[in-house]
Amino acid sequence: MSTASLAGSAADTDDARAATRESLEDYTLRFAPRSYRRWGPAVVATSALGGIAYLADFSIGANIGIAHGTVNALLGIGVAAVIIFVTGFPLAYYAARYNIDLDLITRGSGFGYYGSVVTNIVFATFTFIFFALEGSIMAQGLELGLGIPRPVGYAVSTLMIIPLVIYGMKILAKLQVWTTPLWLLLMVIPLVYLVATHPASVSQFFDYRGATGDGGPDLASVMFAAGVCLSLMAQIAEQIDYLRFMPPKTDANRRAWWTAVVMAGPGWVVFGALKQAIGLFIAVYIIANLDPAASATANEPVHQFLGVYSEMMPAWLAMTLAVVLVVISQIKINVTNAYSGSLAWTNSFTRVTGTYPGRLVFVIVNLGIALALMEANMFDVLNTILGFYANCAMAWVVTVATDIGINKYLLKISPKAPEFRRGMLYAINPVGFVSMLASAVASIAVFFGAVGADVQPYSPIVAVGLAVVLPPVLAIATRGRYYLRRSDDGIAIPMLDEDGNPSDVRLRCCVTGLDFERPDMLASARTGPNGEPLFISSLALATDRTGEHVLPADPPPPGTAGTVTSTAAVPRRADAAPDPVAAGRG
């Protein structure tokens, strides 16, 4: 081996060890092992649902209702909720069952090892947009309650998150569980009060026709409203960042396991839709019953809750509770935004460069972008930003859900067991990669009126429709040949246990010297001093810049176009001789 190769190997080893030390807390880039997943289904679900405590839903509901009227807003919220629930279910199941995040799911669901980098960028964009939105809401509360200028409030709402998100799931789980009861109490009180003491507010709510007074039932308005709500589709990725820590599913915990997965996975949208409706309900009450000055800020959550609290209690207590609610909500969601965003950036950077700079670096990067958006006052153009972003989020999430639901289970072209490890996947799989880009580009063109104003409201239909149709069409056209680069990982030990859960058998990584559970491991293309097989973790392989550990691709079977089968179906000896030329192409 050359001196350069030795130096590269040493650097790769250092990177792998550094990444391993840090990921022992949050399992960046990797499968979450059973030895770490000690929480019960209820704790994981509560932690995941704690992340949807954001107040942006109240603004979204108010904004679309003020623009399109209550009926159109509620119908739009309902349309979006159905789409988000249906597409989120298979993703949540795969995350909880196989203990991997959405990036790892995406890799093996039609995108390939490097192809899913583009979806990571889409998700990272989601996290800093919504971090900025929540930070803006908190700055509004700090300005109203404490007189802190908004630019300073933006900085405060950003900097206070950093120490909370340095550590991973252990701290986040405690934070979410401890703060959820108080948050629920503060959020529900205004709704109960208004319905109980102002019953006319209910009829006012359903009769509201928008700021222009012409918000009668209209399909185009419903689709515009749905498009804004669908920008939240990528929230399932944040739910999955918690759900991947679910315990193994067994006969004993089956009911609790499924309840947690459904409620904290796609079920998040039920709570989100309710918050959007409540936000509009309070906004309509403020517009109809309070002074014109209050109506001007009816779309800002801190003013919404302050307006109702002020009728229930002394002004000083109303202000205190409104600010407390805003601060708790912002912390609960923005620790998740910062955490998930840093995982997405780290995944992308490490995969492309083979270098692991540490997740904290990307916490700072993500929050820096969010702070710049806040200082640019993105809150004033909220509907436009979210409507545009929704097209990218829908294209990604629906493409992955379609590959799982149709290509894996119905057509059986895509391997059912998720694959995420380098060397097992092609760099790019056109099935998902092309489907997502085509549906995103087409729907964005429609969103900006490229095919006419009459079609413009229906960009969500274009995004969802193409993302449903294209993956099976491309999978059939390519005969599934780009899903798996190899038909097995060179390890004879079964990947799953008798209950169908990822095995907890441990193997030693030849690079880091640490033990990893079976789903995280594969054979190295190198052998030991005496020719014995060596194993390497997926994390160490991700930082292997030389490619010397990457197993060669399978040759296409005679007389076929290269279609491969699932890992479990074609066992391979761990000591099979590697192809050094193919290994270097990894």
DOBADREN-980234 format. One line per 2 residues: number of its first residue (from 0); their letters; for each residue x, y, z of C-alpha. Coordinates in pm, 1 decimal, decimal comma. Last residue first. Example, Ala and Ser with C-alpha at 12.3 -4.5 7.8 and 13.67 -1.06 7.14 Angstrom:
REM DOBADREN-980234
1 = SA = 1367,0:-106,0:714,0 ~ 1230,0:-450,0:780,0
***
This chain:
REM DOBADREN-980234
585 = GR = -1711,9:278,3:-391,8 ~ -1497,9:253,4:-706,6
583 = GA = -1197,0:120,6:-518,5 ~ -1379,0:-196,7:-428,9
581 = AV = -1446,8:-267,1:-797,0 ~ -1073,0:-275,0:-867,1
579 = PD = -992,6:-475,5:-555,5 ~ -1250,5:-747,1:-640,4
577 = PA = -1319,9:-915,4:-309,9 ~ -1261,9:-1284,0:-234,8
575 = AD = -1552,8:-1449,9:-59,8 ~ -1475,4:-1487,5:311,6
573 = AR = -1814,7:-1371,8:439,2 ~ -1987,2:-1627,3:218,6
571 = RP = -2296,8:-1500,4:45,0 ~ -2664,1:-1547,4:118,3
569 = VA = -2912,4:-1457,5:-158,0 ~ -3267,8:-1405,0:-30,4
567 = AT = -3191,7:-1198,8:278,6 ~ -3018,6:-923,5:84,8
565 = ST = -3306,7:-884,7:-157,7 ~ -3282,4:-969,1:-523,8
563 = VT = -3100,9:-815,4:-814,0 ~ -3205,6:-721,2:-1167,9
561 = GA = -2902,6:-691,6:-1392,5 ~ -3066,0:-682,0:-1731,7
559 = TG = -3085,6:-1058,8:-1748,4 ~ -2942,7:-1336,6:-1970,1
557 = PP = -2658,5:-1423,8:-1738,9 ~ -2693,9:-1269,7:-1389,9
555 = PP = -2554,6:-915,3:-1366,8 ~ -2218,5:-904,6:-1187,5
553 = DA = -2252,7:-813,5:-819,8 ~ -2079,5:-491,8:-721,8
551 = PL = -1751,6:-504,1:-534,6 ~ -1732,3:-457,2:-156,0
549 = VH = -1620,6:-120,4:-24,4 ~ -1335,9:-139,6:230,7
547 = EG = -1067,1:8,2:4,5 ~ -1289,5:296,5:-101,1
545 = TR = -1007,8:541,6:-30,9 ~ -1230,0:802,8:135,0
543 = DT = -1368,7:561,0:394,0 ~ -1581,5:799,8:604,1
541 = AL = -1914,5:636,0:515,6 ~ -1755,4:293,9:570,7
539 = AL = -1681,0:382,4:931,7 ~ -2047,5:470,3:985,3
537 = SS = -2175,1:160,4:806,3 ~ -1966,6:-50,8:1040,9
535 = IF = -1689,4:-272,9:907,5 ~ -1629,5:-646,9:918,8
533 = LP = -1314,5:-843,6:848,3 ~ -1288,4:-1192,5:699,9
531 = EG = -977,9:-1400,8:780,1 ~ -696,4:-1401,9:523,9
529 = NP = -426,6:-1447,7:784,1 ~ -342,9:-1079,3:817,1
527 = GT = -714,1:-987,2:798,4 ~ -918,0:-935,7:482,2
525 = RA = -1011,3:-620,6:294,6 ~ -1335,9:-583,1:101,1
523 = SA = -1501,0:-534,8:439,1 ~ -1810,0:-733,9:532,2
521 = LM = -2118,0:-549,7:649,2 ~ -2236,2:-400,4:975,4
519 = DP = -2508,2:-167,9:1105,7 ~ -2782,7:-430,7:1083,1
517 = RE = -2567,8:-670,6:1296,9 ~ -2511,7:-452,5:1603,0
515 = FD = -2180,6:-271,8:1643,2 ~ -1869,9:-354,3:1846,5
513 = LG = -1576,4:-113,2:1849,8 ~ -1226,4:-152,8:1703,1
511 = TV = -1283,4:163,0:1496,7 ~ -1163,7:30,7:1160,7
509 = CC = -1209,8:-347,9:1185,7 ~ -1557,5:-310,4:1334,7
507 = RL = -1632,4:-596,7:1577,2 ~ -1970,3:-770,6:1547,4
505 = RV = -2274,0:-765,4:1777,4 ~ -2593,8:-969,5:1753,2
503 = DS = -2885,2:-733,3:1828,1 ~ -3088,1:-842,1:1526,1
501 = PN = -3330,1:-595,8:1363,7 ~ -3687,6:-701,2:1449,9
499 = GD = -3874,3:-973,0:1258,8 ~ -3984,7:-1147,6:1578,4
497 = ED = -3736,3:-1435,4:1527,1 ~ -3448,1:-1191,3:1484,4
495 = LM = -3358,0:-996,9:1170,1 ~ -3030,3:-951,0:975,6
493 = PI = -2940,2:-1318,6:983,1 ~ -2567,2:-1400,1:1033,4
491 = AI = -2400,2:-1504,9:704,4 ~ -2223,1:-1170,7:651,9
489 = GD = -2107,4:-1076,3:301,0 ~ -2352,4:-789,7:255,7
487 = DS = -2586,8:-947,5:4,3 ~ -2735,4:-886,5:-343,1
485 = RR = -2499,6:-602,7:-427,5 ~ -2559,5:-279,3:-618,5
483 = LY = -2921,7:-287,5:-506,4 ~ -3204,5:-63,1:-625,4
481 = YR = -3076,5:20,1:-973,2 ~ -3192,3:-299,9:-1150,3
479 = GR = -3557,6:-258,4:-1057,7 ~ -3682,6:-353,1:-1403,5
477 = TA = -3568,3:-9,7:-1530,1 ~ -3903,9:55,8:-1702,5
475 = IA = -4098,4:-114,4:-1423,1 ~ -3930,8:95,5:-1155,5
473 = LV = -3969,2:405,8:-1371,9 ~ -4346,0:358,6:-1404,3
471 = PP = -4380,1:260,2:-1038,1 ~ -4195,0:576,9:-927,5
469 = LV = -4364,0:813,5:-1180,1 ~ -4732,8:778,8:-1089,2
467 = VA = -4745,0:867,5:-719,0 ~ -4488,7:1150,9:-727,2
465 = LG = -4653,0:1282,5:-1044,8 ~ -4993,2:1303,5:-876,3
463 = VA = -4866,2:1449,5:-549,2 ~ -4673,4:1733,8:-711,3
461 = VI = -4939,0:1807,6:-974,7 ~ -5218,6:1799,1:-716,6
459 = PS = -5019,9:2036,4:-493,8 ~ -4973,1:2274,0:-793,0
457 = YP = -5350,5:2304,5:-829,0 ~ -5390,4:2672,1:-738,4
455 = QV = -5193,8:2776,6:-1050,7 ~ -5415,1:2600,7:-1305,7
453 = DA = -5643,4:2899,7:-1372,1 ~ -5348,5:3139,2:-1356,0
451 = GV = -5176,0:2981,7:-1653,3 ~ -4914,5:2720,3:-1733,2
449 = AG = -4612,4:2901,8:-1588,5 ~ -4820,7:3040,3:-1300,8
447 = FF = -4559,2:3032,2:-1024,2 ~ -4719,8:2729,8:-856,1
445 = VA = -4748,2:2549,6:-1192,1 ~ -4372,9:2578,6:-1247,3
443 = IS = -4315,3:2467,0:-888,4 ~ -4538,2:2163,3:-951,9
441 = AV = -4344,2:2061,4:-1263,5 ~ -4002,0:2109,0:-1103,1
439 = AS = -4097,3:1916,2:-788,6 ~ -4266,0:1628,8:-975,8
437 = AL = -3972,6:1588,4:-1214,0 ~ -3708,7:1615,2:-941,1
435 = MS = -3886,2:1362,3:-717,7 ~ -3948,7:1109,8:-991,9
433 = VF = -3592,1:1140,5:-1124,6 ~ -3438,6:1059,9:-785,5
431 = GV = -3693,7:798,0:-690,0 ~ -3666,2:561,6:-984,6
429 = PN = -3336,9:701,3:-1117,2 ~ -3134,2:525,0:-845,7
427 = IA = -2814,6:716,1:-777,4 ~ -2486,7:597,1:-622,9
425 = YL = -2597,6:235,0:-642,4 ~ -2664,6:67,5:-309,8
423 = MG = -2495,7:-211,6:-113,5 ~ -2157,4:-38,1:-130,4
421 = RR = -2260,7:219,6:125,2 ~ -2527,2:98,4:361,9
419 = FE = -2888,8:215,2:349,7 ~ -3103,7:-84,8:263,2
417 = PA = -3466,3:-112,2:370,2 ~ -3613,5:-464,6:361,8
415 = KP = -3885,9:-480,8:96,2 ~ -3650,5:-476,6:-202,5
413 = SI = -3813,4:-260,9:-476,2 ~ -3979,2:-462,9:-749,5
411 = KL = -4246,9:-623,1:-532,4 ~ -4522,9:-462,1:-743,2
409 = LY = -4761,3:-419,8:-448,0 ~ -4543,4:-419,2:-136,3
407 = KN = -4209,3:-269,9:-240,0 ~ -4295,1:-69,1:-553,1
405 = IG = -4643,6:32,9:-440,8 ~ -4638,7:119,1:-69,4
403 = ID = -4267,5:167,9:-14,7 ~ -4191,1:338,3:-346,3
401 = TA = -4505,5:545,8:-314,2 ~ -4411,1:663,1:36,1
399 = VT = -4067,2:765,4:-91,1 ~ -4212,8:961,3:-384,8
397 = VV = -4482,5:1115,1:-163,0 ~ -4220,9:1244,8:81,5
395 = WA = -3991,2:1399,1:-180,1 ~ -4237,7:1560,0:-420,9
393 = MA = -4453,6:1679,3:-132,8 ~ -4163,1:1855,1:37,2
391 = CN = -4048,9:2024,6:-283,5 ~ -4396,8:2154,1:-371,8
389 = AY = -4464,3:2260,7:-12,7 ~ -4164,3:2494,3:-23,1
387 = FG = -4338,3:2729,6:-263,6 ~ -4659,4:2746,4:-59,3
385 = LI = -4460,4:2787,7:262,1 ~ -4259,6:3081,1:131,4
383 = TN = -4562,1:3248,9:-27,1 ~ -4782,2:3207,4:280,2
381 = LV = -4516,6:3339,4:518,9 ~ -4428,3:3660,6:336,1
379 = DF = -4448,5:3886,7:643,7 ~ -4291,8:3623,3:869,2
377 = MN = -3975,1:3626,0:654,6 ~ -3860,2:3942,3:831,0
375 = AE = -3505,7:3950,7:683,9 ~ -3371,0:3930,8:1041,9
373 = ML = -3566,7:3608,9:1079,7 ~ -3425,6:3461,3:760,0
371 = AL = -3069,5:3546,7:869,4 ~ -3136,8:3381,9:1206,0
369 = AI = -3251,7:3063,5:1032,4 ~ -2935,9:3051,1:818,9
367 = GL = -2718,2:3089,9:1130,9 ~ -2925,6:2827,2:1311,6
365 = NV = -2851,4:2571,0:1042,8 ~ -2480,4:2650,5:1028,1
363 = IV = -2441,0:2648,4:1407,8 ~ -2615,6:2311,9:1444,1
361 = FV = -2406,7:2207,2:1146,3 ~ -2080,5:2250,3:1333,1
359 = LR = -2232,2:2079,6:1637,3 ~ -2282,3:1762,2:1431,2
357 = GP = -1909,2:1696,8:1401,0 ~ -1678,5:1753,8:1101,9
355 = YT = -1715,7:1399,7:962,3 ~ -1528,4:1372,0:633,3
353 = GT = -1612,5:1131,6:349,6 ~ -1683,3:1438,0:135,5
351 = VR = -2024,9:1359,6:-17,0 ~ -2151,6:1122,2:252,5
349 = TF = -2014,6:1328,9:537,1 ~ -2165,1:1652,3:408,6
347 = SN = -2509,0:1507,2:340,4 ~ -2550,5:1322,3:668,1
345 = TW = -2413,2:1615,2:867,2 ~ -2657,7:1856,4:703,4
343 = AL = -2954,7:1628,7:776,7 ~ -2846,8:1552,7:1134,0
341 = SG = -2796,2:1925,0:1204,2 ~ -3145,6:1995,4:1072,8
339 = SY = -3297,3:1728,6:1295,6 ~ -3138,2:1869,8:1611,0
337 = AN = -3200,9:2236,8:1528,7 ~ -3561,9:2174,8:1429,8
335 = TV = -3617,7:1949,5:1732,5 ~ -3468,7:2204,4:1973,6
333 = NI = -3684,0:2452,3:1783,6 ~ -4008,9:2273,5:1850,5
331 = KI = -4002,5:2250,3:2229,4 ~ -3814,1:2578,5:2275,9
329 = QS = -4060,9:2777,6:2068,3 ~ -4361,3:2625,1:2241,0
327 = IV = -4222,0:2692,8:2587,8 ~ -4134,3:3054,1:2496,7
325 = VL = -4471,2:3127,8:2335,4 ~ -4668,9:2975,9:2620,7
323 = VV = -4464,3:3165,5:2880,4 ~ -4518,0:3492,9:2689,2
321 = AL = -4894,4:3442,8:2678,3 ~ -4899,1:3334,5:3044,0
319 = TM = -4715,7:3646,6:3159,3 ~ -4926,0:3882,1:2947,9
317 = AL = -5248,6:3735,2:3082,4 ~ -5112,7:3753,1:3438,2
315 = WA = -5027,1:4122,8:3404,4 ~ -5361,4:4200,5:3235,7
313 = PM = -5572,7:4043,2:3509,7 ~ -5764,4:3729,6:3407,2
311 = ME = -6009,4:3577,2:3157,9 ~ -6065,8:3855,0:2904,3
309 = SY = -5693,1:3926,8:2882,0 ~ -5621,8:3555,4:2827,8
307 = VG = -5824,8:3568,2:2505,1 ~ -5639,9:3862,4:2349,3
305 = LF = -5305,0:3743,9:2487,2 ~ -5356,5:3409,4:2316,8
303 = QH = -5414,3:3559,4:1973,1 ~ -5157,5:3834,9:2024,2
301 = VP = -4883,5:3577,4:2097,1 ~ -5004,7:3366,4:1807,3
299 = EN = -4969,8:3639,9:1541,5 ~ -5244,0:3614,1:1276,4
297 = AT = -5479,3:3847,3:1465,5 ~ -5218,7:4124,0:1453,2
295 = AS = -5420,6:4379,9:1254,7 ~ -5738,3:4270,5:1432,0
293 = AA = -5600,4:4392,6:1764,7 ~ -5566,9:4745,3:1626,1
291 = PD = -5922,1:4723,3:1489,3 ~ -6067,6:4669,7:1841,2
289 = LN = -6191,2:4331,5:1960,4 ~ -6502,9:4131,9:1878,0
287 = AI = -6508,6:4020,6:1515,4 ~ -6137,1:4030,4:1435,4
285 = IY = -6039,2:3879,7:1771,3 ~ -6298,0:3602,8:1742,2
283 = VA = -6191,3:3530,5:1385,0 ~ -5827,2:3503,1:1496,9
281 = IF = -5923,0:3269,0:1783,5 ~ -6104,8:3032,1:1545,4
279 = LG = -5829,7:3058,1:1283,8 ~ -5565,7:2949,7:1534,1
277 = IA = -5799,1:2676,7:1664,0 ~ -5839,8:2538,3:1311,0
275 = QK = -5464,1:2535,3:1257,4 ~ -5413,6:2374,9:1598,0
273 = LA = -5665,3:2101,1:1515,0 ~ -5487,1:2034,0:1185,4
271 = GF = -5155,0:1997,5:1367,0 ~ -5301,6:1758,5:1624,0
269 = VV = -5437,1:1537,9:1346,7 ~ -5112,1:1587,7:1152,5
267 = WG = -4909,8:1426,4:1432,2 ~ -5102,9:1106,4:1364,3
265 = PG = -4871,7:1023,6:1074,0 ~ -4600,5:923,2:1323,5
263 = AM = -4662,9:1002,7:1691,0 ~ -5016,9:866,4:1690,7
261 = VV = -4962,2:581,5:1445,3 ~ -4628,0:466,1:1585,6
259 = AT = -4731,9:500,2:1950,0 ~ -5056,7:309,7:1900,4
257 = WW = -4875,3:39,9:1702,9 ~ -4620,9:-16,8:1978,9
255 = AR = -4878,6:-6,2:2258,7 ~ -5086,0:-272,1:2082,1
253 = RN = -4788,9:-493,6:1995,0 ~ -4616,6:-471,5:2333,7
251 = AD = -4636,0:-836,5:2443,3 ~ -4645,7:-986,4:2093,8
249 = TK = -4320,9:-806,7:2015,0 ~ -4216,5:-486,0:1836,9
247 = PP = -3857,9:-386,6:1923,0 ~ -3828,1:-57,0:2114,4
245 = MF = -3884,5:273,5:1931,7 ~ -3572,5:489,1:1887,0
243 = RL = -3634,8:541,0:1514,7 ~ -3958,6:710,8:1619,5
241 = YD = -3771,3:1017,2:1747,7 ~ -3597,3:1124,6:1424,8
239 = IQ = -3908,8:986,5:1256,5 ~ -4124,7:1267,0:1395,3
237 = EA = -3874,6:1513,0:1250,4 ~ -3901,0:1345,3:909,2
235 = IQ = -4280,7:1347,3:936,6 ~ -4260,2:1727,1:959,8
233 = AM = -4168,5:1720,9:589,3 ~ -4540,1:1743,3:507,7
231 = LS = -4568,2:2082,2:678,9 ~ -4558,4:2265,2:345,6
229 = LC = -4882,9:2079,1:283,0 ~ -5066,8:2339,7:490,3
227 = VG = -4978,4:2614,5:241,4 ~ -5086,3:2400,9:-53,5
225 = AA = -5409,7:2305,2:119,7 ~ -5508,3:2671,5:146,8
223 = FM = -5439,9:2732,1:-222,9 ~ -5627,7:2410,5:-300,8
221 = VS = -5934,4:2520,8:-102,1 ~ -5923,8:2862,2:-267,0
219 = AL = -5923,0:2699,6:-612,9 ~ -6212,0:2474,1:-514,0
217 = DP = -6436,2:2759,4:-394,3 ~ -6682,8:2768,0:-105,6
215 = GG = -6755,6:3132,5:-17,9 ~ -6472,2:3359,5:87,5
213 = DG = -6603,7:3681,2:-68,6 ~ -6585,4:3908,1:236,0
211 = TA = -6247,1:4055,3:146,8 ~ -6092,8:3975,9:487,3
209 = GR = -6230,5:3624,6:484,3 ~ -6579,1:3477,0:470,9
207 = YD = -6643,6:3417,7:842,4 ~ -6977,3:3240,7:892,4
205 = FF = -6822,1:2929,3:1052,2 ~ -6627,8:3134,0:1307,6
203 = QS = -6904,7:3377,2:1387,4 ~ -7131,6:3078,0:1456,4
201 = VS = -6877,9:2942,3:1707,6 ~ -6809,3:3283,6:1861,2
199 = AP = -7178,1:3310,4:1949,9 ~ -7111,4:3060,3:2231,3
197 = HT = -6901,2:3324,4:2411,9 ~ -6854,7:3195,6:2767,3
195 = AV = -6815,1:2821,3:2713,9 ~ -6679,2:2820,4:2357,1
193 = LY = -6441,5:3106,9:2431,5 ~ -6316,2:2961,6:2759,7
191 = VL = -6260,0:2611,5:2618,8 ~ -6057,0:2752,9:2329,3
189 = PI = -5851,4:2982,5:2551,8 ~ -5770,7:2704,2:2806,9
187 = VM = -5651,4:2447,5:2550,5 ~ -5312,6:2604,3:2470,0
185 = LL = -5200,9:2685,3:2824,4 ~ -5299,4:2340,5:2952,5
183 = LW = -5133,6:2156,5:2664,7 ~ -4808,0:2348,5:2713,3
181 = LP = -4806,0:2278,9:3088,0 ~ -4853,1:1904,2:3029,1
179 = TT = -4589,1:1890,1:2746,6 ~ -4296,3:2050,4:2931,8
177 = WV = -4159,1:1751,3:3123,9 ~ -4198,8:1495,8:2843,9
175 = QL = -4039,5:1715,0:2575,1 ~ -3738,7:1817,4:2784,9
173 = KA = -3673,8:1465,3:2910,3 ~ -3683,6:1317,6:2558,3
171 = LI = -3462,9:1596,3:2422,0 ~ -3194,8:1535,1:2685,0
169 = KM = -3162,2:1162,4:2615,9 ~ -3222,0:1199,4:2240,3
167 = GY = -2921,4:1412,0:2158,0 ~ -2684,3:1650,6:2332,3
165 = IV = -2579,1:1979,9:2177,0 ~ -2948,2:2066,7:2137,4
163 = LP = -3012,4:2243,6:2467,7 ~ -2688,8:2446,2:2463,4
161 = II = -2771,0:2581,1:2114,0 ~ -3138,6:2667,6:2168,1
159 = ML = -3080,0:2985,4:2372,0 ~ -2877,1:3135,6:2086,6
157 = TS = -3163,2:3136,6:1835,8 ~ -3448,1:3283,2:2041,2
155 = VA = -3207,8:3542,0:2181,3 ~ -3087,9:3645,3:1834,1
153 = YG = -3441,9:3690,9:1704,4 ~ -3533,9:3878,5:2020,1
151 = VP = -3249,4:4123,3:1958,1 ~ -3382,6:4195,9:1609,2
149 = RP = -3733,8:4214,8:1760,1 ~ -3658,8:4479,3:2020,3
147 = IG = -3712,3:4348,7:2377,3 ~ -4009,1:4521,9:2540,4
145 = LG = -4064,0:4238,0:2786,4 ~ -4412,6:4112,5:2701,9
143 = LE = -4477,2:4245,0:2353,4 ~ -4119,2:4233,8:2229,2
141 = LG = -4051,8:3896,4:2388,5 ~ -4373,2:3756,6:2238,4
139 = QA = -4296,7:3885,5:1888,9 ~ -3944,2:3745,5:1923,4
137 = MI = -4097,7:3405,7:2006,9 ~ -4310,5:3418,0:1692,4
135 = SG = -4005,8:3508,0:1483,5 ~ -3811,8:3219,1:1635,8
133 = EL = -4097,1:2987,2:1541,6 ~ -4086,5:3102,0:1179,4
131 = AF = -3706,8:3099,5:1166,7 ~ -3694,7:2744,6:1307,0
129 = FI = -3964,6:2658,6:1053,9 ~ -3755,2:2777,7:760,9
127 = FT = -3438,1:2631,6:915,9 ~ -3588,3:2285,7:957,4
125 = FT = -3762,1:2272,0:619,0 ~ -3441,2:2369,6:439,7
123 = AF = -3262,7:2081,7:615,5 ~ -3536,0:1855,1:479,3
121 = VI = -3489,9:1969,8:119,7 ~ -3111,7:1941,0:163,2
119 = NT = -3153,0:1587,8:290,4 ~ -3372,3:1517,1:-11,3
117 = VV = -3087,9:1619,3:-242,5 ~ -2846,8:1392,6:-54,0
115 = SG = -3084,5:1102,4:-121,7 ~ -2921,1:1040,6:-458,0
113 = YY = -2584,1:967,9:-299,1 ~ -2665,4:620,2:-164,7
111 = GF = -2955,3:549,9:-399,4 ~ -3287,9:728,5:-447,3
109 = GS = -3560,1:466,6:-495,4 ~ -3654,7:360,7:-145,5
107 = GR = -3315,4:237,1:-26,4 ~ -3163,3:582,1:20,5
105 = TI = -3494,6:732,4:135,2 ~ -3515,7:505,9:441,2
103 = LD = -3164,8:612,1:547,4 ~ -3262,6:977,9:505,6
101 = LD = -3590,1:916,0:686,8 ~ -3422,6:786,1:1001,2
99 = IN = -3352,7:422,3:1082,6 ~ -3484,6:191,5:1353,3
97 = YR = -3614,8:-89,6:1127,4 ~ -3967,7:-117,1:1265,2
95 = AA = -4000,3:238,9:1396,3 ~ -3856,7:406,5:1087,2
93 = YY = -4033,1:172,8:844,5 ~ -4368,1:225,7:1015,4
91 = AL = -4328,8:604,2:1023,2 ~ -4250,3:613,0:651,1
89 = PF = -4541,8:385,6:563,1 ~ -4784,3:608,1:759,6
87 = GT = -4662,5:950,0:646,3 ~ -4808,3:930,9:295,9
85 = VF = -5161,0:856,7:416,2 ~ -5146,1:1103,5:706,1
83 = II = -4999,2:1390,1:501,1 ~ -5253,5:1347,0:220,9
81 = VA = -5547,2:1332,6:464,2 ~ -5421,6:1634,5:661,2
79 = AV = -5372,8:1842,9:346,0 ~ -5729,4:1784,2:230,1
77 = GI = -5866,3:1860,7:577,5 ~ -5670,5:2184,7:616,3
75 = GL = -5789,8:2292,8:272,4 ~ -6150,2:2214,9:367,7
73 = LA = -6110,0:2410,7:689,8 ~ -5957,8:2707,9:506,2
71 = NV = -6223,8:2705,8:235,6 ~ -6502,8:2709,2:492,6
69 = TG = -6336,0:2967,2:717,9 ~ -6260,8:3231,8:456,7
67 = HA = -5989,6:3247,9:187,4 ~ -5727,4:3503,5:293,1
65 = IG = -5820,1:3544,7:660,2 ~ -5864,1:3169,1:686,9
63 = IN = -5530,6:3096,8:514,4 ~ -5347,7:3335,2:747,0
61 = AG = -5522,4:3229,0:1068,3 ~ -5462,5:2859,7:1010,1
59 = IS = -5098,0:2919,3:919,2 ~ -5042,1:3147,3:1217,1
57 = FD = -5191,5:2896,6:1463,2 ~ -4995,2:2617,4:1297,1
55 = AL = -4674,4:2819,0:1343,4 ~ -4721,6:2785,4:1719,9
53 = YA = -4494,9:2482,7:1753,9 ~ -4581,7:2211,1:2001,6
51 = IG = -4522,1:1955,3:1727,9 ~ -4193,1:1841,1:1882,3
49 = GL = -4365,9:1724,3:2197,0 ~ -4539,5:1468,3:1977,1
47 = AS = -4208,5:1289,0:1922,2 ~ -4117,0:1293,3:2290,9
45 = TA = -4462,3:1170,5:2388,3 ~ -4440,2:889,8:2131,4
43 = VV = -4094,6:781,5:2250,7 ~ -4209,9:783,6:2613,0
41 = AP = -4525,8:585,8:2532,1 ~ -4341,9:323,4:2324,6
39 = GW = -4098,9:244,8:2609,7 ~ -3748,5:387,8:2617,5
37 = RR = -3435,7:171,5:2629,0 ~ -3329,7:205,5:2264,6
35 = YS = -2952,3:223,0:2311,3 ~ -2878,1:-151,4:2320,8
33 = RP = -3128,8:-202,4:2038,3 ~ -2910,0:-9,2:1797,2
31 = AF = -3017,5:308,8:1612,7 ~ -2904,4:261,8:1249,7
29 = RL = -2665,6:525,9:1133,3 ~ -2574,2:862,1:990,0
27 = TY = -2602,1:1038,1:1326,8 ~ -2668,9:798,0:1610,2
25 = DE = -2771,4:1067,5:1860,4 ~ -2563,8:996,3:2170,7
23 = LS = -2317,9:731,6:2052,9 ~ -2298,1:945,9:1740,3
21 = ER = -2031,3:1165,9:1895,0 ~ -1788,0:886,2:1972,4
19 = TA = -1859,5:706,4:1643,3 ~ -1800,5:1016,8:1434,0
17 = AR = -1466,0:1075,0:1603,6 ~ -1368,3:710,3:1554,9
15 = AD = -1467,9:714,0:1187,5 ~ -1284,9:1040,8:1125,0
13 = DT = -967,9:909,5:1288,7 ~ -990,8:585,3:1089,3
11 = DA = -1042,7:775,3:764,7 ~ -738,3:990,2:839,5
9 = AS = -528,6:679,5:904,7 ~ -655,1:519,2:584,1
7 = GA = -573,9:829,4:384,2 ~ -221,7:840,8:526,8
5 = LS = -174,8:474,0:442,6 ~ -305,8:532,8:92,4
3 = AT = -71,5:824,6:43,6 ~ 221,8:616,6:167,9
1 = SM = 134,3:348,3:-86,3 ~ 0,0:0,0:0,0
***
